[in-house]
Amino acid sequence: MYGMFEDEDDIFMGSPKSKFMDVVFNANNDIVRQELEIFMDKFAAMELMLSQHVGDDIDKEVKRFAVSNQSDVDTKAKSLYIELMGAILSQSE
């Protein structure tokens, strides 16, 4: 399980980020666009929710949080790469 989150960039594994980039640039363009639109809508909703709690300085709060919780942020980012890649691949078969 932990190997899935390793940031190895060898020929057999690769990091979730590098594999995601491979998928995005090689998968069906329509599917990638659709999934990126879904992702952006979700991101926009979360940013609006956050702005209601912290005000207009969202970027400052996000950066502060990221610095204080770097390990958790890195793990979540890798998980999101895998989740989005899975959504794209599941429609590409």
PLY file of the C-alpha trace (Angstrom):
ply
format ascii 1.0
element vertex 93
property float x
property float y
property float z
element edge 92
property int vertex1
property int vertex2
end_header
0.00 0.00 0.00
2.70 2.49 0.95
4.54 1.71 -2.28
1.67 3.30 -4.18
2.60 6.65 -2.66
6.33 6.35 -3.17
7.74 9.05 -5.36
9.96 6.71 -7.28
10.43 7.60 -10.89
11.84 4.36 -12.26
10.80 2.68 -15.50
8.42 0.23 -13.82
6.64 2.35 -11.22
6.87 6.09 -11.60
5.28 8.56 -9.24
1.52 9.12 -9.22
2.22 12.56 -10.71
4.32 11.23 -13.59
1.82 8.45 -14.36
-1.03 10.98 -14.25
0.80 13.17 -16.77
1.31 10.14 -19.03
-2.41 9.38 -18.87
-3.51 12.99 -19.43
-1.33 13.40 -22.50
-2.14 10.00 -24.01
-5.78 9.31 -23.13
-8.82 10.30 -25.15
-8.93 14.10 -25.19
-12.70 14.27 -24.64
-12.50 12.09 -21.52
-9.60 14.10 -20.11
-11.46 17.36 -20.71
-14.60 15.99 -19.06
-12.73 14.82 -15.96
-10.75 18.05 -15.69
-14.01 20.04 -15.87
-15.46 17.92 -13.04
-12.27 18.45 -11.04
-12.35 22.24 -11.62
-16.02 22.48 -10.61
-15.17 20.65 -7.38
-12.15 22.90 -6.80
-14.25 26.02 -7.42
-16.88 24.87 -4.92
-14.23 24.13 -2.31
-12.59 27.51 -2.86
-15.94 29.28 -2.43
-16.61 27.29 0.75
-13.18 28.20 2.08
-13.67 31.87 1.26
-16.77 31.87 3.46
-14.63 30.68 6.38
-11.39 32.63 5.90
-12.38 35.61 3.78
-10.81 36.80 0.57
-7.20 35.88 1.35
-7.59 32.23 0.38
-4.13 31.88 -1.15
-2.42 33.04 2.04
-4.44 30.62 4.16
-3.85 27.72 1.79
-0.09 28.36 1.76
-0.02 28.61 5.56
-1.93 25.37 5.87
0.29 23.63 3.29
3.47 24.63 5.11
2.09 23.43 8.44
0.77 20.15 7.02
3.23 19.41 4.20
3.28 15.64 4.62
-0.50 15.35 4.63
-0.79 17.70 1.65
1.75 15.65 -0.32
-0.09 12.42 0.47
-3.45 13.91 -0.51
-2.03 15.31 -3.75
-0.71 11.88 -4.71
-4.08 10.37 -3.85
-5.84 12.92 -6.05
-3.52 12.16 -8.97
-4.41 8.48 -8.60
-8.14 9.20 -8.25
-8.30 11.43 -11.33
-6.13 9.05 -13.34
-8.46 6.19 -12.38
-11.51 8.20 -13.49
-9.89 8.85 -16.87
-8.65 5.29 -17.37
-11.94 3.67 -16.36
-13.65 5.48 -19.23
-10.88 4.80 -21.72
-11.23 1.05 -21.90
0 1
1 2
2 3
3 4
4 5
5 6
6 7
7 8
8 9
9 10
10 11
11 12
12 13
13 14
14 15
15 16
16 17
17 18
18 19
19 20
20 21
21 22
22 23
23 24
24 25
25 26
26 27
27 28
28 29
29 30
30 31
31 32
32 33
33 34
34 35
35 36
36 37
37 38
38 39
39 40
40 41
41 42
42 43
43 44
44 45
45 46
46 47
47 48
48 49
49 50
50 51
51 52
52 53
53 54
54 55
55 56
56 57
57 58
58 59
59 60
60 61
61 62
62 63
63 64
64 65
65 66
66 67
67 68
68 69
69 70
70 71
71 72
72 73
73 74
74 75
75 76
76 77
77 78
78 79
79 80
80 81
81 82
82 83
83 84
84 85
85 86
86 87
87 88
88 89
89 90
90 91
91 92
